[in-house]
Amino acid sequence: MSSVSSQPQFRYTQPPTKVLHLRNLPWECTEEELIELGKPFGKVVNTKCNVGANRNQAFIEFADLNQAIAMISYYASSLEPAQVRGKTVYLQYSNRQEIVNNKTTADAAGNVLLVTIEGQDARIVSIDVLHLVFSAFGFVHKITTFEKTAGYQALVQFSDVETATSAKNALDGRSIPRYLLPEHVEPCSLKITYSAHTDLTVKFQSHRSRDYTNPYLPVAPSAIDSTGQVTMGVDGRKLEPESNVLLASIENMQYAVTLDVLHMVFSAFGLVQKIAMFDKNGGLQALIQYPDVQTAVVAKEALEGHCIYDGGFCKLHITYSRHTDLSIKVNNDRSRDYTIPNPAVPIPAQQPGMHPSSHPYSSGAQWVSPGQSMPMAMGGGHYPYMGPAPGSMMPQQQQHSGPGPMPSYGTGSGTGQMQ
């Protein structure tokens, strides 16, 4: 019996049709890989894969007959054979005029998105970053990532077509926010199409695949570090080493955020010892130090994803810092050591001709849960919020040195409380 490699790559026993028959495929070949193989020659309108006794055959249907002929002609004369995952693929015309009974067409809207991450450092983008990006539009059921000729790609499964469509329309062609990527990583953009899949199969939680609907799924060895510790929790997310110092990145800064505003916000959860603000990756970031890890954990869980101002302005993204004790050399408008008694920091004077309501801090800072909107409490103050002194009362009892309203962090129902 002759080997597969000795078989001719093309057979012309059938007249040209829009449907091509492919053999010697990897048994786990996906519709996305078939579409990518045919895309250079035209529009693939339908696919059928994993057919035959060994599940290593497939069919692809082009929109136009000339497109199918172009693919056959190209590989008939090319020195490089058609390949999928390193395996040589043999092509021929099918005796079918169209593919029928396929679960979905290649371009039909579905609940699973095929995402191609484009950029020099695309492969550095983690599955956790992808989850953060896509979960902004709804609950993400599953994610799988893989590499092939088209580059680094992912399949993202939502519960329904509407949610997937909303995410596709908003993110296709957009770049991943800089604050989600390490400093050395170049910008990465997203190219999104619909997948023919409707339900992804995830056998393990790993750095390549996640099932967010099954917290008890086994953790793959790749998710365990060299010390034998599991680096992902039962929810499938990577565990972060906790710290008493938080790193806060601020997104959508329509209003300026001062040191005193940050102090007021983070003091709602415990004594803030030190704060240092700095500009990085084109945005504002800050390090906030608490006396202990427990207080930092509570603050992070409560504040992550919330906005300082109504309308989605000044949104907080918080991670744990590797620092444990910040070095504050001088108290100024960018850094403060609150363990030093009565740090002398001047209050900015009112600018001549400034109308009270035109100042960024004339409206009360308040917390808005993602996706929610609350009426903004307008005030007449023009000074930035001044934070409480160390060891003072809880935020809802503190004296506010500026004339503008202070946000409420108590348990009452007033506007501005944490939702």
C-alpha positions, 0 to 999 in steps of 0.5 A, spaced: 500 500 500 502 506 498 503 511 503 499 518 503 506 522 501 506 518 495 499 520 493 498 525 487 496 532 490 491 533 485 486 529 481 482 531 475 477 526 475 471 531 477 469 537 473 471 544 476 466 546 481 465 551 487 466 545 492 473 543 493 475 536 497 481 536 501 484 530 504 490 528 509 488 534 514 489 533 521 483 530 525 482 536 529 482 541 524 477 547 525 473 550 520 477 557 521 483 553 519 479 551 512 477 558 511 484 561 512 487 556 507 482 558 502 481 566 503 487 568 499 483 565 493 476 568 494 470 568 499 469 561 503 461 561 504 461 554 507 465 549 510 465 541 512 470 538 516 472 532 520 469 527 515 471 521 513 473 514 517 479 518 520 476 525 520 481 527 516 477 530 510 473 536 509 470 540 504 470 548 502 465 552 498 467 558 494 462 564 492 465 563 485 467 557 481 473 561 478 475 562 486 475 554 486 479 554 480 484 559 482 486 555 488 487 548 485 491 552 479 495 555 484 497 549 488 498 545 482 504 549 480 506 551 486 513 548 489 510 549 496 504 544 497 497 546 501 499 545 509 495 545 515 499 545 521 505 542 518 501 537 514 501 536 506 493 537 504 491 534 498 486 538 494 481 536 488 474 538 485 468 535 489 462 532 485 458 536 490 455 543 487 454 545 494 455 544 501 449 542 505 447 540 512 452 544 515 451 547 522 452 554 520 455 558 514 462 561 515 460 568 515 453 567 519 453 571 525 454 566 531 455 566 539 463 564 538 468 569 535 474 568 531 479 573 534 486 574 530 491 578 535 495 582 530 502 586 532 509 584 533 508 582 540 501 579 539 503 572 542 505 575 549 497 577 550 495 573 555 488 569 555 487 573 562 487 580 558 483 577 552 478 575 558 478 582 560 477 585 554 471 581 551 467 580 558 466 588 558 460 586 553 457 580 557 459 574 560 464 570 556 463 562 557 469 560 554 476 562 551 481 558 547 487 560 544 492 557 538 497 559 533 497 558 526 499 561 519 494 567 520 498 568 527 496 568 534 488 567 534 483 566 539 476 563 540 471 567 544 464 564 546 458 568 549 452 566 551 448 568 545 449 571 538 447 578 540 452 579 545 457 576 540 455 581 535 456 587 540 463 585 542 465 584 534 462 591 532 465 594 538 472 591 538 474 589 530 480 593 528 481 596 535 487 596 539 488 592 546 488 598 551 495 599 553 494 599 561 492 591 560 499 590 556 506 590 559 510 596 558 515 593 553 509 590 549 508 593 542 501 595 541 496 589 539 490 590 535 484 585 534 481 582 527 474 579 529 470 574 525 464 570 526 466 562 528 462 556 525 463 553 532 457 554 537 460 551 543 467 550 544 470 544 548 475 545 554 478 539 557 483 543 562 484 550 565 490 552 562 494 558 559 491 556 552 484 555 554 479 557 559 471 555 561 468 560 566 462 556 566 465 550 570 470 552 576 471 545 578 475 543 571 481 540 572 487 545 572 493 543 566 500 542 568 502 548 564 498 552 569 502 550 575 509 553 576 516 550 578 514 550 585 508 546 585 503 551 586 497 552 582 497 559 579 490 559 577 484 559 582 478 554 581 475 560 577 480 559 571 483 566 573 491 566 574 492 568 581 496 574 583 501 575 589 497 579 594 501 585 596 499 591 601 501 596 595 496 597 589 497 599 582 492 603 580 491 605 572 486 610 571 482 610 564 478 615 560 480 621 564 475 626 562 477 630 569 483 630 572 485 626 578 489 629 584 493 626 590 487 628 594 482 625 590 485 618 590 487 619 598 479 620 599 477 614 595 482 609 598 481 611 605 474 609 605 477 602 606 483 603 611 489 607 613 493 609 607 500 610 608 503 613 602 501 614 595 505 616 589 503 618 582 506 617 575 505 618 568 506 611 564 504 608 557 500 615 556 496 614 562 496 616 569 498 611 574 498 611 582 501 606 587 497 606 594 500 603 600 496 600 606 499 598 612 497 590 611 495 586 605 488 584 608 486 592 607 489 592 600 485 586 598 479 589 600 480 595 597 482 592 590 476 587 590 471 593 592 474 598 587 476 594 581 472 596 575 469 602 578 469 609 576 470 615 580 466 620 576 459 618 574 458 617 566 464 612 566 469 617 567 476 616 571 475 608 571 480 604 576 483 598 574 487 595 580 493 590 580 497 588 586 504 591 586 511 588 587 513 593 592 511 593 599 514 599 602 514 606 597 520 611 598 517 618 598 522 623 598 518 629 598 511 631 599 508 634 593 502 634 588 505 627 586 507 623 592 505 623 599 507 620 605 501 620 610 505 617 616 509 624 617 505 628 621 501 634 618 505 634 611 505 641 608 502 641 602 499 648 599 491 648 597 491 651 590 488 658 589 482 659 585 484 661 578 481 668 576 475 668 572 473 661 574 466 659 574 465 654 580 461 649 576 467 649 571 472 646 575 473 638 574 472 637 581 465 641 582 461 635 581 462 630 587 466 624 586 461 617 586 462 610 585 458 607 579 458 600 578 460 598 570 454 598 566 450 603 571 449 610 571 447 615 577 445 622 577 451 626 578 451 631 585 453 637 582 456 642 587 459 649 587 466 648 590 472 649 586 478 646 590 480 639 589 478 634 594 483 634 600 484 627 603 483 626 611 489 626 616 491 619 618 488 616 624 482 620 623 474 618 622 471 614 617 470 617 610 463 619 611 464 622 618 470 626 615 471 634 615 472 636 607 476 642 607 474 644 600 467 647 599 465 642 594 460 636 596 464 629 598 462 623 596 459 618 601 462 611 602 457 609 608 451 604 608 446 609 607 442 610 600 445 617 598 447 618 591 455 617 591 455 611 595 458 604 593 454 600 588 
